[in-house]
Amino acid sequence: MAEVTTTSIIKLTLKVISLPLSSHVPLYIACYNPTTINPLHPSFQHFLHLYSCSLYFIPPRMPTSFSVNSPNIAANKVTEGDSSYREEQVMEKSSRADEKKTGGAKVASLLLVNQALATLAFFGVGVNLVLFLTRVLGQDNVSAANNVSKWIGTVYMFSLIGAFLSDSYWGRYLTCAVFQIVFVLGLALSSLSSWRFLINPDGCGDGNTPCEPSSIGDNIFYLSIYLVAFGYGGHQPTLATFGADQYDEKNPKEKSSKVAFFCYFYFALNVGSLFSNTVLVYYEDTGKWTMGFLVSLVSAVIAFLSFLAGTPRYRYVKPCGNPVVRVAQVFTAIVRKWNVTPAKEEQLFEVQGPQSAIKGSRKILHTDDFIFMDKAATIKDNEEHSSKNPWRLCTVTQVEEAKCVLRMLPVWLCTIIYSVVFTQMASLFVEQGDVMNSYIGSFHLPAASMSAFDICSVLVCTGIYRQILVPLAGRLSGNPKGLSELQRMGIGLIIGMFAMVASGATEIARLRRIVHGEKTSSLSIFWQIPQYVLVGASEVFMYVGQLEFFNGQAPDGIKSFGSSLCMASISLGNYVSSMLVNMVMIITARGQNKGWIPENLNTGHMDRFFFLLAGLAAFDFVLYLFCAKWYKSINVEDTHMGDQDDEDVITKV
């Protein structure tokens, strides 16, 4: 087959134009979803040209083993002397993925670059959004804070939509590409709306000069930021899973690199946000909003181009169909067989062969928990020789997939309280810093920029963990990963608890240094450094551990869903935090009492709220220990995923 060049593409275009219009769509679909093509048909040669060019632009859809099943072109038997047969053999050989040339750390590094640049773009909008709403759109503090909380929560809830489309229909690559396009469009709209409709007069929005935004600009801006939320939230969990797909677990070297990938993935996220939280924050704080949004737009475009650059060398995994339907089939079959006694393990229904009935998914070995669910895989007498109805009889793998979700949910629920702790960094930490002494000589340090210490903590702790703690813990425990995912998540929860204790102690010290008649305290804002550093250290253990745990323990058919659980935890953490603040204020603001978190923090007791969160984190840790002890790792037929260490986290955390 001729090499794909500009000339061949031009020739192809001329040939395709000569075909009837009705032939274009089926030929193109046949290239992306290979089907049986008759080599004797007059359009067959056009198909070969179209297919060869499409291989350059469109990633093949591959099974989990990373090998490509070449399309069966010959519908009839063709002799080896036939030119069509020879061309078919050439095409099969050229389309078969060479694992040495695809995937691996070099290709995954493109996804890390994409992650860093996309995060820079996202936080370029999000980090100062509350100030944009108050200074430019003229909203009050309460409305702006609530709108930002809803927006952040929505960002991470959209991750479930992206994960569903990725696992079910589109696959990882297409899902990432589509949502990144939406992300770029949203940033373009935000830049356009701020430039043309909102920043009026020029130079407004700096905290001194009020803006006079138009209503149409207001509407366009809200549309744009929710497009940003949809695009960023939708592609984040899929990008993490797609990066993990680049490592073959059957290769010991790549398997160890896959463990490190999630650390570097979170590292890249923080590298991108560091620029946004320092440089972009400064310019946007001085009223240069349009420039800040344009920088975010350019960063997102470069991120998308870096993602496309790896297209020929990525490894692709087929989508496994709708998991919601599969889970519904399991529970429907259970209800229909409610009075049936579950069969023994060796008598449960499973398809023959190495692959499961779920396309692109490996078989999952049977487990003894949730025994009642085995009813769905129990064969009744009238089903043994009849056609199998998936709403009445499910495979062991399908039942175990549903069990895996049920086993992960308690662990996931225990991470929500940590996310409540984490969200304080973007809300109460900033409010606390705003009433502290934030001057270094004559230079005013924005309270929001203190989050740079959190980011630096993440970057430093990631390096320490990978280079020092993993080898040391590996030698002590015999586990090459150092600490198991569940152990790391438990450690992260404990460090988060200490961060709240440090925050409460800082608030007590701040209240003791209040200057009479002033809203601010004489206590330096740098007293907040310990709480930011502790939150950053906890992220390395909790969120990196979550990414590894939910991705590794999720069945093949719901890998992106597993990664999205981490972001869904952050989303619910925002909502729970907002609800908790409202409940605390309702209970404490009675009579002459202004509550723990009043408008004037000098008359409140925010320290008590921080200690309340520390207490909730401690209680949550106890629950987490029981959930971690109860949890059983997933085991697939060709390799046992998960370590026994995960099952005994109590004895080692």
Secondary structure, DSSP 8 states (H G I E B T S, - for coil): -----HHHHHHHHHHHHHS-HHHHHHHHHHHHS---B-TTSTTHHHHHHHHHHHHHHS-----TTS-------BSS---TTSHHHHHHHHHHHHHS--TTTSSHHHHHHHHHHHHHHHHHHHHHHHTTHHHHHHHTS---HHHHHHHHHHHHHHHHHHHHHHHHHIIIIIHHHHHHHHHHHHHHHHHHHHHHHIIIIIS-STT--SSSS-----HHHHHHHHHHHHHHHHHHHHHHHHHHHHHHHTS-TTSHHHHHHHHHHHHHHHHHHHHHHHHIIIIIHHHHHTT-HHHHHHHHHHHHHHHHHHHHHTGGG---------HHHHHHHHHHHHHHTTTS----GGGS---SSSB-SSTT-B-B---SSSGGGGGGG---GGGSSS---TTT---HHHHHHHHHHHHHHHHHHHTHHHHHHHHGGGTHHHHHHHTSB-EETTEE--GGGGHHHHHHHHHHHHHHIIIIIHHHHHHHHS-TTSS-HHHHHHHHHHHHHHHHHHHHHHHHHHHHTB-TT-SSBSSBGGGGHHHHHHHHHHHHHHHHHHHHHHHHHS-GGGHHHHHHHHHHHHHHHHHHHHHHHHHHHHHH--TT---SS-SSGGGS-HHHHHHHHHHHHHHHHHHHHHHHHH-----BSSS--S-GGGGGGGGT-
